[in-house]
Amino acid sequence: MSDGGIRAVNGLTARWARTVAADDGTAFSAAGVWPLLAFLADGAGGHARAELSEALGVPADVAASVARTLLAELASVTGLDAALGLWTHQSLRLRDDWRAGLPAGTQGTFGDDLITAQERLDAWAAERTGGLVERMPLRLTRDARLVLASALSLRTEWRRPFTETPLRPEHGPWRGRTLLGLFRRSVRPDRVGVAATPGGHVTALTVPGDNGIDIHLVLGDEGMTPGQVITAGVGLVERTLPFTEGGRLPLGHVGPGLHVEQRPSATPEPLALDVRTVAYEVRADHDLLADPHLFGLPTTPNAHFPGITGTPLTIGAARQSAVARFSARGFQAGAVTAAAATPGAAPPRLPHTTTVLTLTYDRPFAFLTTTHTPRLLLTSGWVTSPTPYPAMHLSPANTS
């Protein structure tokens, strides 16, 4: 995909992040919306064409071509699936040149049996996302004549799994809860770093997947808004925001959730990174017409799409459903642990000193998902309700 196309999709992510409501957590995908808007722009006319072009960040004349390339390249990444679907009422006639520009196998039709048609659309959404999104985010109505949809799903496993452990925050909105914590030690301090933004400092961690997909966890100063933190994450992903890597940070509290200290060590590793974060699942539904200018969507009853059909059409509904899950990812283990109190000796003297970076995500934070190269933003969001630690694994003594 061209650099211009990547900047266009990432730019829409940044603009959406500034407006999205995240009080209860959220997930959204500009990469899922962008192709849909691009094909609408290809068939739009007049003012609608200009507004869609502005929202896309590319001229309407090339939008469909860029979208086809985007969908093809996303589909070529292992663990990533992207698709476009078009359904038209049996009475609607599309213009041949616009229909020819759609990816092969895209089009279907529906009639007046809306129940059956809805079932087919819901099944498409579930199949194309591997069951992550179980149904189409909008419902067919009697006046529906055309439905254009995009689906995006991704799956990755960590190259090195996390260990599940209880996490009990001592401060902030998660104080007093026992969460499903995830712990991992790494010798790659370059995976973490700190950046300054106009709204405050952020600490960011990159967790690489095993198939060319990276997850970025971004924690901001207390008081920063979700939009400010996610927008900072976009700047870090695009490398437009100056970033100090972990190996160049001084001792002490160096950024949100991040401390650097020296500790005795049994091995001569000069640097280590201890990460404690939380498992989470975030689901969200978005009404794109709540902010139609952001997406360039026309809502007046005029004929906005003369390049698609000779029948006057406008946008009656536009929505997105999104879900994101973060876990130990593919790490499965069974263990028996026993402890016995016996007479002991003084602890051994450790011959080495290691500089340890300790990063803890124990309050709301942002996540961004990207392809590794190039850095195309796929999904983004804000975590407010992490997964609780399973009650069955807590003894009565641990729940007091």
WOZIKA-V437487 format. One line per field, one symbol per residue. ss: DSSP state (~ for helix, > for strand, _ for the rest). A space follows every 50 residues. Layout:
ss->???
This chain:
ss->__~~~~~~~~~~~~~~~________>>>_~~~~~~~~~~~~~~__~~~~~ ~~~~~~___~~~~~~~~~~~~~~~~____>>>>>>>>>>____>_~~~~~ ______>>>>___~~~~~~~~~~~~~~~_________________>>>>> >>>>___>____>>>>>___________>>>>>>>>__~~~>>>>>>__> >>>>>>>>>___>>>>>>>>_____~~~~~~~~~~~~______>>~~~__ _>>>>__>>>>>>>>_____>>>>>>>>_>>>>>>>>~~~~~~~~_____ ________>_________>>>>>>>>________________________ _>>>>>>>>>____>>>>>>>_____>>>>>>>__>_>__~~~__~~~~_
